[in-house]
Amino acid sequence: MSRLGCAALLGLVVGLSACDTWAADFAPALRSGLIRATEAILNRSLEAAEVECQAISALADGQGPGFFCRAMVTMARAEDRDDPTADLDRFREQIGEAIAAIGQLEQSHPRQADVKLLLGLAYGSKALADGERRNYLEAYRALREAHRRFQEALQLQPSLVDAYYGIGLYEYGLGHVPSFLRPLAGMVLPPGDPAAGLKHLERVAEAGDALRATAQVLLLHLYTGPEKRNADALRLGPELLRRYPGNSELYFATAYAASELGELAEALKIARRVRQQIADGAPGFPPELAARQLQLLGKISMDRGEHATALTFFRQAIQSPTPPRFRWVTAWAWTRSGMIHDLLGDRDEAIRCYRQAVGVQAESLAAETARRYLDTPFAGRPSAG
């Protein structure tokens, strides 16, 4: 599952507690339970989140929110699977139950913006899961329903900033649909606009209510990934680490941004925290993260100009047991090893490393980078800004 997809899906549950009007319609116990479940999911404390979901379902008016909460826990678990098929199938069943239950609320409360937002979030999460399974037609249908509910929520309550989270995901995600699928998307959906989507997400990250932290988590991954805005990522990362210390993805993203910006002492400090958490057996830091942490240490050492140390870390990462979902770690360790050998003037060894990277079966930019340097030796890069 893609990092973007997982980050987005993890965050959607926060919308359950997004609107002040729910506080009047639902019991305080329901609202507080939703908030606790949300925080647990963002912190990757999934057992605690599941307990909260069960408690929510047992409360008055809690069936739809409880179903949605449970579905989000299932989706979060899918992120940790090499083969998430069974979890995705279970999620689609659970989210179908949530959509049906929330749909009944919509029928009884057709003028409530919060119900529209909640249903839009449910449809949006279904669309992301359908897309992950390459069931694109179903994904587009769910996206259409989600987009309609978000627009209706804003029409009913223009001040509902959190609704822009869903709209931002829609605009950004549809704008990055593969080119061969865009004609199909255009037949059934308004066109996406990644720049506008990013602005919507940034608005929620600055001024949202319950979806504020969720938008920040998603933006952290976008900034360190496709957007290449590492300074903005480093602005968000430390506070998110403080709030959600059990979420290993936040450590890796923040350390990467720091290293890219030349903040190498900060990057190394974060990487060492990850190593300690793995050694301590901390929840959310399983042994299979070791290769990823070694590759991160290698990258930081490479950025420090400590080439011999970096090569040692990369070699250890390559030799470490790595589950299929982390094969991209091996690919990057080979690619960066080749880059170092190019800098050292050992072109034959660099080519060998690049070929090893290309041979790793993984969805990663590492292979694309290695192919580029097979043709043209790596000569260093300009200073990060």
PEMO-V333192 format. One line per field, one symbol per residue. phi: phi as a letter, one per 30 degrees, with the letter a starting at -180 (. if undefined). Layout:
BEGIN
phi: ???
END
This chain:
BEGIN
phi: .ddddddddeddddddcdcddddddcdeddddddddddddddcicddddddddddddddeicddedddeddddedddddccdbdedddddddddddddddddddddddbdccdddddedddddddddddddddicdddddddddddddddddddddbedddddddddddddddddcdeedcdeddddbbdddbedddddddddddcbdcdcddddddddeddddcddhcdddddddeedddddbddcdeddddddddddddiddddddddddddedddddideibdeddeddddddddddddddicddddddddddddddebdedcddddddddddddddddddicdddddddddddddddadadddddddddddbedbjbdddc
END
